[in-house]
Amino acid sequence: MTSQKRDLRTARTILELLVAALAISGVALAQQKPWHIKGQLSEACTCNVPCTCNFGERPSPYEYCYAMWSYWVQEGNWDQVKLNDLRIGGVDGPVGILGLLDARADPAQRTAMENIWHLVSGRLLCLMRLWPFKAGGAEPRPNRPARQSSIIRTRYADRQFLGFEYVPIEQVITERGTRLTFSDKGGFEANYIFGRDPTRPVTVTNNVSWPIPISIKGKTIFFKYGDKYNQLDYQGTNANQGHFDLSHTEAGALPMMPPN
Amino acid sequence: MTDRSVSGWRKRLAFLTLATLLAAGSLRGDTNRLAEAVRKAGEYYRQGLHQEAEKAAAEALSILENSGGPQNFDVAASLNNLGSLVYAQGDLDRAEQLFQRSREAYQALAGPDDTRLASVLYNLAGVYVEQGRYAQAEPLYRSSLEIRERALGAAHPLVAEVWNDLGFLYLHEGKYKEAEGWLEKALGVWQSSAGSDAFAAVALNNLALLRRLQGGFDRAESLYKRALAMEEKNFGADHPEVATTLMNLAALYRAQGRGEPAIETSRLALALLEKKFGAQDPLVIETREQLRELTGAVETRGEYQILLVRTKDEAEELRRRIEAGEDFAALAARHSIDPNASDGGYFRAGASELRQELRVELGRLAVGQVSAVFPLGGNWAIVKKISEPASARQ
């Protein structure tokens, strides 16, 4: 057998192995699985009304923006797994981000929702960065490497992912407002904001913070939540309500988080 | 088809097979284990326990790499974070490798305009700066800057971060005019950004050294004092970060020939550092050495032996053999890559002639003692103290 034939045969064997591996595992690449969800997003945060983050500004009146949200999937699937009427939510507080998923989901739906949560609701890991270089007192010498004189070597934009919990989620949407409840942990209730036209609430389009093309602006009556990680208690803060339509080709914008 | 193209095809197929097998499972069941590892890494990091944080970060990376799935971005992030933790412990070579892998992952996943890629480029440039590889650092900073300016606008604290480091880089290359422009811009943005006082103090320190090198002592002193005020406000008056600026101020006084304020300021810095880190901390030892020099102790040379090898494993093995009774000099002569190897690793040096890492390690040793293995300039070293310099005996 010539060297070329031997190489071609090896290549063919590897190709066969590849096909076999796919067949045995019974799954395609996870990130290539098609998914599609559409429904209603209800969200509120600790920012002033209207949320400054919507307009490319830093959070206000605080330096932070903590939030609660839920994607009510009225119709959706992850590959063959149906997700109709399930809710994919979360809370982002001072300690980190907890995924709050619909307790009614079966095991396959739970895996599907966890995967989608990572894609639409938050990043698992923020990036650590080196601390900016601070010169020491010694005169730099070209033949000697520069040295960080700060005792702080790195910085961590500390948005920790705290895992998932499965809870009953209630999400009520009316013509005048919205209410979201995560079991006995809490939630928020918001009234839509009406301007001089009492028949239609104020909306914002091209909203970059949440993946909804048109956002109805709301103001919270209460924003109260507590678990072993995060405790939040605010009122009169910003809320958004809108229709989402997301898929593996259009995962949409991420919620407001510190840029890496 | 040529042999070479068949071979390349085979490699690509092998890679594809491996990637498919790795990605075939999702994170089923591992998500909370992963979250726990990430949470632990963050907690240890905040406590300053970098080794423990590194272990937890490595576990997170391992879970992610073995599961694949839609969290591929998290593999890239994990590689970066592990690199940062390794960097924080001084292992620049390993940090470089991890940052490179993270960079490649982000380039493949997100393309060239991603802000996460900008952060990894920034980190990798920092490693090159500390290795003295300025020519490799500069284009990385420039790329990071382009991405961030495009995504965040020019007046963003993260853009200022790159400006500051470019200024620092030019300062160390002796390009003072370029350095001044970047540092002033960084200071301007940080001063006008809420919550950026600690960074503004960094830029002020850099500008102060620049002014000092240009002969503007009074201006430099005023900049250091502004930096001190900001750090005290941001971190608290007894924070060790304040001590690092005090040491810089002391160095300025010393350069001006103002002995008394130099000694007084150094003592203040030393007290802060000792209180926080204890007497045996490397920075405390270094500050004490500086204070000794300032108080006029005549520097004499100590006698030492060094054994330098390329890998940590080799160094650990040689350290075990020394502990088991083998002769340091003989092992150094046979295995060390240091220029003093032919003399059994023997050398004499004053404190100011030693690299900082060496000064720190030797400062910990009593006469006759052998150090643990430690990183030194990209290699791994073991040192033995034969005699103290006279000033250290006082």
Contacts between the chains, C-beta under 8 A, distances in Angstrom:
chain1	res1	chain2	res2	distance
A	3	B	3	5.9
A	4	B	1	6.6
A	4	B	3	6.4
A	4	B	6	6.3
A	7	B	3	6.6
A	7	B	6	3.8
A	7	B	7	6.5
A	7	B	10	6.3
A	8	B	1	7.4
A	8	B	6	6.2
A	10	B	10	5.8
A	11	B	6	6.5
A	11	B	9	5.5
A	11	B	10	4.9
A	11	B	13	5.9
A	14	B	10	6.5
A	14	B	13	4.3
A	14	B	14	5.7
A	14	B	17	5.9
A	15	B	13	5.9
A	17	B	17	5.7
A	18	B	13	6.7
A	18	B	16	6.2
A	18	B	17	4.5
A	18	B	20	6.2
A	21	B	17	6.3
A	21	B	20	5.7
A	21	B	21	5.3
A	21	B	24	6.8
A	22	B	20	6.3
A	22	B	24	7.4
A	25	B	21	7.6
A	25	B	24	3.8
A	25	B	25	7.3
A	27	B	24	5.6
A	27	B	25	7.4
A	27	B	26	7.6
A	29	B	20	6.8
A	29	B	23	4.7
A	29	B	24	7.6
A	29	B	68	7.4
A	30	B	23	6.1
A	30	B	25	7.7
A	30	B	26	4.3
A	30	B	68	6.2
A	30	B	69	3.6
A	30	B	70	5.8
A	31	B	23	7.3
A	31	B	68	7.9
A	31	B	69	6.3
A	31	B	70	4.6
A	31	B	72	6.4
A	58	B	194	7.1
A	63	B	194	6.5
A	63	B	195	5.6
A	96	B	39	7.3
A	96	B	42	7.9
A	111	B	26	6.4
A	111	B	28	5.3
A	114	B	27	7.1
A	114	B	31	5.5
A	115	B	26	6.3
A	115	B	27	7.6
A	115	B	69	6.8
A	115	B	70	5.3
A	118	B	70	5.9
A	118	B	71	6.0
A	118	B	74	7.9
A	119	B	70	5.7
A	123	B	73	7.4
A	123	B	74	7.7
A	123	B	77	7.6
A	124	B	34	7.5
A	124	B	35	7.9
A	124	B	38	6.9
A	124	B	71	6.2
A	124	B	74	4.6
A	124	B	77	7.4
A	125	B	38	6.2
A	125	B	60	7.7
A	125	B	74	5.2
A	125	B	77	3.9
A	125	B	78	6.1
A	125	B	81	6.5
A	126	B	77	7.3
A	127	B	77	5.6
A	127	B	80	5.3
A	127	B	81	6.8
A	127	B	116	5.9
A	127	B	119	4.7
A	127	B	120	7.2
A	128	B	45	7.8
A	128	B	80	6.6
A	128	B	81	4.6
A	128	B	84	3.7
A	128	B	85	7.3
A	128	B	123	7.9
A	129	B	84	7.1
A	129	B	119	5.5
A	129	B	122	6.4
A	129	B	123	6.1
A	129	B	161	7.6
A	130	B	84	6.8
A	130	B	87	6.7
A	130	B	122	6.9
A	130	B	123	5.2
A	130	B	126	4.1
A	131	B	202	7.8
A	132	B	161	5.2
A	132	B	164	4.7
A	132	B	165	5.9
A	132	B	168	7.8
A	132	B	186	8.0
A	132	B	199	5.9
A	132	B	202	4.9
A	132	B	203	7.7
A	133	B	126	7.1
A	133	B	129	6.6
A	133	B	164	6.9
A	133	B	165	5.2
A	133	B	168	4.0
A	133	B	169	7.9
A	133	B	202	7.4
A	133	B	206	7.4
A	134	B	168	7.9
A	134	B	201	8.0
A	134	B	202	4.5
A	134	B	205	4.9
A	134	B	206	6.7
A	134	B	244	6.9
A	135	B	168	6.3
A	135	B	171	6.4
A	135	B	205	5.7
A	135	B	206	4.8
A	135	B	208	8.0
A	135	B	209	4.3
A	135	B	248	7.3
A	136	B	209	7.8
A	136	B	244	7.7
A	136	B	247	7.4
A	136	B	248	6.4
A	136	B	251	7.5
A	137	B	209	7.3
A	137	B	247	5.7
A	137	B	248	4.2
A	137	B	249	7.7
A	137	B	250	6.8
A	137	B	251	2.5
A	137	B	252	6.7
A	137	B	254	7.9
A	138	B	251	6.6
A	139	B	213	6.6
A	140	B	171	6.3
A	140	B	172	4.2
A	140	B	174	7.4
A	140	B	209	8.0
A	140	B	213	8.0
A	142	B	172	7.8
A	142	B	173	7.0
A	142	B	174	6.5
A	143	B	132	7.9
A	144	B	132	6.9
A	145	B	129	7.5
A	145	B	130	5.7
A	145	B	131	5.7
A	145	B	132	3.3
A	146	B	129	5.2
A	146	B	130	6.5
A	146	B	132	7.0
A	146	B	134	7.9
A	146	B	168	6.8
A	146	B	169	7.3
A	146	B	172	4.3
A	147	B	130	6.8
A	147	B	356	6.9
A	148	B	126	8.0
A	148	B	130	6.6
A	149	B	205	7.6
A	149	B	244	5.4
A	149	B	247	7.7
A	149	B	248	7.0
A	150	B	202	6.6
A	150	B	241	6.5
A	150	B	244	6.0
A	151	B	240	5.1
A	151	B	241	5.7
A	151	B	243	7.8
A	151	B	244	5.8
A	151	B	283	6.7
A	152	B	241	6.3
A	153	B	87	6.7
A	153	B	88	4.1
A	154	B	45	7.9
A	154	B	84	4.7
A	154	B	85	7.4
A	154	B	87	6.8
A	154	B	88	5.0
A	156	B	42	6.8
A	156	B	45	5.8
A	156	B	46	7.8
A	156	B	81	7.9
A	156	B	84	7.9
A	158	B	42	6.0
A	158	B	46	7.4
A	160	B	38	6.5
A	160	B	39	5.6
A	160	B	42	5.0
A	161	B	35	5.3
A	161	B	38	5.8
A	161	B	39	7.7
A	162	B	35	6.1
A	162	B	39	6.5
A	163	B	31	6.9
A	163	B	32	4.6
A	163	B	35	3.7
A	163	B	36	7.1
A	163	B	39	7.8
A	164	B	31	6.2
A	164	B	32	6.7
A	164	B	35	7.7
A	259	B	115	5.5
A	259	B	151	7.4
A	259	B	152	6.4
A	259	B	158	6.5
A	260	B	115	5.5
A	260	B	116	4.7
A	260	B	118	7.7
A	260	B	119	4.7
